[in-house]
Amino acid sequence: MSSDGSIRIWPVAGLPEIEVGADLAGMIHAQAVAAQTPLADGDIVVVTSKIVSKAEGAIIELADVTPSTFAEEWSQQWEKDPRVVEIVLRESRRIVRQLGPVLITETHHGFVCANSGVDQSSSGAHGRIVVLPKDPDASARRIRARFRELGVNVAVLVSDTFGRPWREGQTDICVGLAGMHSMRSYIGEVDPHGHEFKVQELCVVDEVTAAAELVKGNTSRIPVAVVSGIEFEFDDDATMAPVLRDISRDLFR
């Protein structure tokens, strides 16, 4: 953190509707400069997965989707659009839970979430679906590399909104990263009373993306936030892999 222990979070406003092929880093960099809040080395840029998907063309037109028999039958039972259900199934590795109209799936990335992260809101057009980036870590690395071309050394986190076991409501979590490690382990350290930490390990990237969402929001049309003041060591080999719990240790699968 900064010398006084504080962090700063601010939104990057003014981004236009994102089209396929958009230079996200260039656009974010330009808007930050225009707002007189330029990016600085050591900042963390949190980018909503939806605009990453749009820029990469991870969008599907419902008119192009032919639903399977299962999608048709399940949709009729719960008054869903069978084409959307078909996309959810295609984007999943398997169905984890199927309870009433709710599908909890495991995506091809290994994320467990509702409807494979498939989203119709703010898709850019009626009848258009946005799916998660194919490889969010690779997406984050490309954005980070572009920022470096522009002269600034920042970490990049790709965020999405997920639900959580045991708790109502949703929060933003990290689905892709570049430039910083995902976890902060306290294992082996001791507290002020001499107790050794055995299991304490914080998912720092989830904490940062959740905090960044407070200045982004779902209806503000601000899909990017910058977090400054968090101390971390740059790590270009970091991936989301340590965050994804193995099925043998997952009490919910």
Secondary structure as GFF3:
##gff-version 3
##sequence-region A 1 253
A	DSSP	beta_strand	8	11	.	.	.	ID=ss1
A	DSSP	alpha_helix	24	34	.	.	.	ID=ss2
A	DSSP	beta_strand	44	48	.	.	.	ID=ss3
A	DSSP	alpha_helix	49	56	.	.	.	ID=ss4
A	DSSP	beta_strand	59	61	.	.	.	ID=ss5
A	DSSP	three_ten_helix	62	64	.	.	.	ID=ss6
A	DSSP	alpha_helix	69	78	.	.	.	ID=ss7
A	DSSP	alpha_helix	82	90	.	.	.	ID=ss8
A	DSSP	beta_strand	92	99	.	.	.	ID=ss9
A	DSSP	beta_strand	102	107	.	.	.	ID=ss10
A	DSSP	beta_strand	112	114	.	.	.	ID=ss11
A	DSSP	three_ten_helix	115	117	.	.	.	ID=ss12
A	DSSP	beta_strand	128	130	.	.	.	ID=ss13
A	DSSP	alpha_helix	136	149	.	.	.	ID=ss14
A	DSSP	beta_strand	155	164	.	.	.	ID=ss15
A	DSSP	beta_strand	167	180	.	.	.	ID=ss16
A	DSSP	beta_strand	183	185	.	.	.	ID=ss17
A	DSSP	beta_strand	201	203	.	.	.	ID=ss18
A	DSSP	alpha_helix	204	216	.	.	.	ID=ss19
A	DSSP	beta_strand	224	228	.	.	.	ID=ss20
A	DSSP	beta_strand	234	235	.	.	.	ID=ss21
A	DSSP	three_ten_helix	241	243	.	.	.	ID=ss22
A	DSSP	three_ten_helix	247	249	.	.	.	ID=ss23
###
